[in-house]
Amino acid sequence: MSEKRVVSVLERGKNAALERAQETLIDQVINILLSMKGSGKVSDKAWLRLIQVAEKLDRNGSYAPAIRAVRDAFETNHPYIQFLDIVSQKSPACRRKLIRNFFINAAFKGTGKRKAFSKKHGIPRPFFFVISPSMRCNLHCIGCYAGKYDKGDKLSFETIDRIFSDAKEMGIYFITVSGGEPFFRRDLLDLFAKHDDIYFQVFTNGTLIDENLAGKLSELGNVAPVISCEGFEAETDHRRGKGTFQKVSLAMDNLREAGVIFGFSTVPAAYNYDTLYREEYYRFLVEKGALFGWFFQYIPIGFNPQTDLMLTPEQRVTIHDRVREMRNKYPIFIADFWNDGPYVEGCLAAGRNDGGYFHINSNGDVEPCVFAHFAADNILNIYNRGGHLWDALNSPFFREIRAGQPWNRLHQMPCMIIDNPRCLRRVVKKTHPHPTHEGAESIVENPAIVRHLNHYSRRLEEILSERERRQFRETKKVSIGQA
């Protein structure tokens, strides 16, 4: 046997041993979490054991800052520490898959796999993507971003199965499912079961989540529903139809009782601004059992786009201040998709490296994000010519978007659609992607929308720039005082 081959065999043996050691540590984490059922509170000893296991898994120190943050939160008794107390009450399958699929497969092991795949194929390495298997829906919500899409389901079970398999080959183990109403696809649970090493986040209106469906999700464990809720009954029913709030509340109850990890999704808009500022809303979500949630600014796209539904720049900044306050008070993590741009250094669209994503709609069009309704590629066409999912990531359209990111030095206004609208117009004009539904081009061509977004973005930049200058002056005062 040649020296080169001996080295190769030894290297494979070393890697296999490390893999076994990792699996042993992972099993320790899962066993700790599974043993907590019914304990009511995670002990300090258990917390320390989990942190120590995480430190052992992180051999090269890639996750040291995150681990330190967890240790600091534990030592200061931050509300986020209550997450694990709450998770300990979830079903065994949900606890097991949260750790193994999301934290281990997607965040930990997937990182190295994505880097290696990216280097080999010359593509970016998105952390996740969104897929909309169906645009069918039983509601007709005001300002629905997806309301103009074709309602036919053009993605077959086999196509979606292949997309998920390609994703894992790329190192992607976290996938968001949207729509329409995803649970209209009766084969969706079969796909979740077949790909039980992926963690799925499903955006749903909640109206189809009865006790039976909640029980099935509890048994699967790898699905975290995200239920749309616009505030209390008045706001939710105003946007989504009379009686919807009661159905949403019942869905949350069904999921909580079944031990399913779930979250919420809210669109801050003119009609619910006052409610989203009230602490009562966040307390309601915690009591219902939501562990996390998303705020998505209203964007004038899709069904009957209306710029007057958007928050003013002043309201948007104020709501974000409130969200940060609530995150530090209650055990619920709320991701403000636009305003939290500083945490991810701006726009994530077009599969950007290190945290980026893209969207596959129900027609198979590959869009840079859920809200930018333009595409240069279609996954069905790619597969018909023998290609793979990753072939869609290097179109001139996607490359031009990535070349322009971040669009603004103020990462709190990361979006190329509403925060930096001239950028989206420039990219579309230069690369000529096709609109993915009738009227999609209005976001870059409609004179009234163009004027509104120009004014909106300028005003937002003025507000954030002034805040930045004020913070700089205050920091300088403190530094001088300390000196």
N, C-alpha and C positions, 0 to 999 in steps of 0.2 A: 504493500500500500504506500502511495506517494506521501511525502511530507505534507503537501497541500491538502490531500484528502484526509489525513490524520487530523490536521488542524480543524478542518471542516466538521468532522465527526465529533471532535471534542467540543467545538463551539455549539453544535446542535445539542449535545448532551448537557452543556452548561445552561443553555437557554431553557431546555426542558425541565431541568432542576429548579431554575428560578420560577418557571411557570407553575410547577407543583407547589413551591413555597408560597407563591402569591395566592393560589387557590386555597391553600390551608388558612392563610390569613383572612381571605374573603369569607370563608366558611365561619371563621371566628366572629367576624362582624355580624353576619346573618344570624348566627346562634345567639349572640348577645341581644339583638333586636327581637328575635322570636321569643326569647325567654322573658321579655319584659311585658308580655300580654297580661293586662289586668293589674299591673303593679301600680298604676296611677301616676307615678313619677319616676323618672330615670335617676338612679342613684349617682352620687359623685364618683363612686368607684367605677360604675359602668361607663360614664363619660370619659374618665381617664383611660380606661381600657380601649375605647374606640379611638381616642386621639393617638394612643401609642401604636395601635394597629395601623392607622393611617400613615404615621411616620415611617413605619417599617415598609409599607407598600411603596412609599414615595422614595425610591432608592436614589434618584438623581436630584432630588430637591425641587422638582418642577412645581409641586403643589405646596411648597413650604409656606408661602404667604397665606394661602387659604387655610391651611392647618393652623397657623398661628392665629388667624382671625377667629377660628372656632375656639381655640384655647382661651383667647381673650374674652370671647363672648361667655364662655363657661365661667371664667373667673369673675366677670362683672355681672353675671346673672342676667344677661340681655334677654328680652322677650323671645328672640329667635331660638333660644335654648329649649323653650317649651315645645318647639316643633317635634323634637324626638319624643317628648312625653306624649304628644298627640299621636304621632306615628305609631307608637308602641301599642295603641289601642286599635289599629287597623288590622285587617285580615292577614293571616300568615303569608298568603300569596302576594298581597300588595306590598307588605314589608320586604319580602324576599326579592321581588322584582325591582322595587325602587333601588335597592342597594346593588344588586347584581347587574341589572340592565342599564339603569341610568348612571349611577356613580362609577361602577366598574367598567362595563362595556363601552358606554358612550363617552364619559368624561375621562376615565383613567386609561384603560387599554386602547380605546379608540384614538386617543391623541397620537400615539406612536404609529398606529396603523395608517391614520390619515396622512401623517407626514411622509411616511415611506411611499404610500400610493401617489401622493402629490409629486414627489420627486421623480418617481418612475414614469408617470404619464404626463408630466408637465401641465398639471391643472391646479387650481386653487383647492383648499381643503375646508369646505364648509362644515360646520358642526352639525347642522340639521337641515331639513327642508320641510316645506308644507305641501301636502297633496290634498286635492279636493276630489274625491271619488265620484261625487254627485253634486249637482246644483239644485236638485229637487228640494223643496221646502214646503212646510205646511203653514208658514207665516209669511206676511207681506210687510216687512218692517220699513218704517220711514228711513230713507237714506241708505238702504242696504248696499254695501259696496259690491256685492255679488249679484245684484238683482237683474242685471242685463245679460248674464251668461245664458247660453243654450242649456236647457233643462234635460237634455238627453245624456245618458251615461255612456260615454264612449270608451271609458277605460274598463276593460274586462277584468275578471278575477285574475286571469293568467298574466295580463299586462302589469297589474298592480303587484302581483307576486314577484314578477321579474324586476320591477323597480326596487322593491324591498331587498331582493337578493343582490342587485347591483350596489345598493346603498351600503350593505354590509361589506361587500368587497372593497368599497372605498373607505371603510372605517366609520361609517355613520350608523349609530345605533339609537338615535333619538329622532323620531319623526312626528311632526304635527299633522293631524288630519282635520280638514275643515270642509266647508261647503258653501251653500246649501246646508241641509241637515244631514250629517254623515250617517246617522243611524237609520235612514231610509234604505241604505244598502244592507240587505239582509245577510250578505256574505262577508260583511266587515269583521264580525267576530271570528269567523273561520280564518281570515287573514291574520288577525291578532294572535290566534292560537298557533298557527303555522310558524309565525315569526316570533316565537316567545322569548327570544333573546334581545328583541328591540323594545324600547320604552316608547309608548305612544301617548301623545297628548291630543285629545279630541275636543275641538270647539263645537259645542252643541247648544241648541236653544233649550234643551232639557225637557221638552214636552213629551218625549217618547221614553223617558227613563222611569219606568214603573218598577215595582219591587222585583219582578222577574229579571229584567235587564240589569238592575243593580246587583242582583245575586250573581249573574253570569260574569259581570265585570269584576266582582269580588273574587271569584274563582280564578279568573285569568290572571289578575294581579299586575299585568303590564300596561294597563290603560288608565290614564288620569283624565277624566272628563273635565272640561272647562265650560261652565254654564253661563250663558249670556244673561246679564241682569243689569238694568239701566238705573237702578236706584230702588225705591220702594214701589208700591203698587201703582201709584199715579204715573210715575215716570216710565216704568217698564211697560205698562199697558198702553201708555200714550204712543210709544214707539212700536211695540210688538203686537198690540191687539188686546182687547178686553179679556180678562181671565188668565192672561199669560203669567202674571206674577204668582198667582196661586199655584199654577203648574210648576213653575220654577222652584218655588219654596218646597213643594212636595218632592220634586226630584232631588233636591239637596238633602231632604230628610231621608229619602230612600237610600241614597249613597252613604250617608253618615251611618245609618243603621246597619248597612251591609258591610261596613268597614272599608269602603273604597276611598282612596286618596283622590281629592278633587279640588278644583279651583273655580274662579269666576272670571268673567270678562265684562268690562264696562266701556262704553263709548262716551267719554266726556263731550257734552254738547250743550247748546244754549238752554235746552229744556230741563237739564238735570244738574246744572252747575251748583245751585244752592244745596241740593241734597248731597252731592259728592263732597261738599265742604263740611258737612255735619259728621261729627264723630259717631253718631248713632248708626250711620250706614256701615262703618267698618266693624263696629261691635256686633251688629246684626250678622254680618258675614262670618265672623269668628264663631258666634253662637250656633250658626247653621253647620259649621264644620269645615268651611273652606280653609285650606292651608296656604293657598297662593292665589294670585290674581293678576290680570292684565288690564291696563288702561290703554286704549287705542283711540287717538284723536279722530274726530269725525273728519273725513276727507270728501270733498265734493266729487264723487265718482259713482258709477253704478246707477242704481234706480233713482231717477229724478234728483240729480245733484243740486244741493241748495247751499250756497255759501253762508247764508244767515244761520245755518245750524252749527257752524264752527264756533268754538270758544274764541273770544278775543285774545290777542297775545297776553294782555294783562291777566285775564282769567286763567289762561293756560299755566302761566308762571305761578300764580297763587295756588292753583290746585296741586301743582308739584310740591310746593312747600308743605301743603297739608299731607300729601302722601308720605313724604319723608318723616313727618311728625308721627303719623300713624304706624309706620314701619318700626319706629323705635318705642312704640307703646304697646302694640298688640302682636301676638304670635302669628302673623300672617304676612307673607312677603308679597308686596304689590310691585310689579314691574311696570313702570310708566314708559311704554315702548319708545316714545319720542324723547321725552324729557330726561330719561336715564341714559341718553346717548353718551355722556362722559364716561360711563362705566365700560363701554365697549368701543370707545374712540370713534363714534360716528355711525354712519350708514352701514347696514349689514347686507344690502342687496347684492344680487348677482353672484352669490356664493363666495363672498369675500373670505380671505383666510382668517383662521382663528376666531370662529364664532359666527361667520356669515351664513346666509341661507338663500333659498330661491323657492319658487312656487310652481307646481304642476297643476293646472286646472283640469276640469272634468273633460275638456276636449283634448287634453294632452299637450296643450301649449305650455312651454317652459318660460315663465315670467320671472323678471328679476326679483320681484317681491309680490306679496299678496295685493298690494294697492297700486302697483304700476302695471296697468293692463295692456302691455305690449309684449311681443315675443318675436324671436328670430328662428326658433326651433320648436318642433313638436315631437314629443317622445314616441308617438306612434310611427312617424316617418323615420325617426332615428332607428327604431327597432326593425322596421321593414327593410332598411338597407344594411342590416347586420351590425348596427352600432350598439352603444351602451349609454347608460344614464349620464356618465361623466362627459360624453361627447358634446352635451348641451352647454357645458360651462365655459367653452372658449370661443363662442360666437363673437364677431366684431362688436355686437351690441353689448354683451356682458363684459367684454374686455374694456370697452370704452367707459362703462360705468365704474369698473374697478380702478381704472386709471385716474378717475376724478375723485375718488374717495380719499379722505373725508372731504365733503363739499364745503365745509366751513370750519374755521379754527374754533368756533364756539360749538362744541359737540352737543350742547343741549338743543341745538337746532340742526339735527343730522340729516333730515329727509330731503331728497331731491325733488319731491312732489310739492310739498307745501312750504318747506323752510328755505329751499334753494330752487325755486321753480324754474329759473332760467337754465339751470343745469340739466334738468330733464328735457326741456325743450331743445337744448343744444344737442344732447345725445340722440334724441329721436330724429332730429333733422339730419344729423351726420350719418347715422347707421341705418335708417329706414326700417325699423322693425314694423310688423303689422299689428294693428289694434286687435285685441282678442275678443271683442264683442262690439256690437253696434253702439256707437257713441263714445267709445273709450277715448278717442282722440280729443274729446272736448276739454280734457284737463290741460291740454297744451294749445288748443286752438280757439276755444270759446272766448270771445273778447271780455265778457263780464267776469268769467272765472279767472282769466289771466290778470285782469286789473286787480281783482280782489286779492289774489295770491301775491302779487307784487307788493301791494300795500301791506298785507299781513306780514310777510317775511321781513320787510324793511322795519316795521314797527317792533317785531319780536327781536330783531338784532339790536335795535336801539335800547330796548329794555335790558337785555342780557349784557350788553356792553357796559351800560351804566352800572349794573350790579357788579360786574367784574372790576370796574374802576373803583367803586366804593369799597369792595372787599380788599382791594390792593391798598387803598389809603388806610383802612382800619388795621390791616396787618402791619403796615409800615409804622403806624402809631404805637402798636404794641411792641414792636421790635425796638423802637427808639426808647420807649418807656423802660423796657427790660435792660437796655444798655445803660 
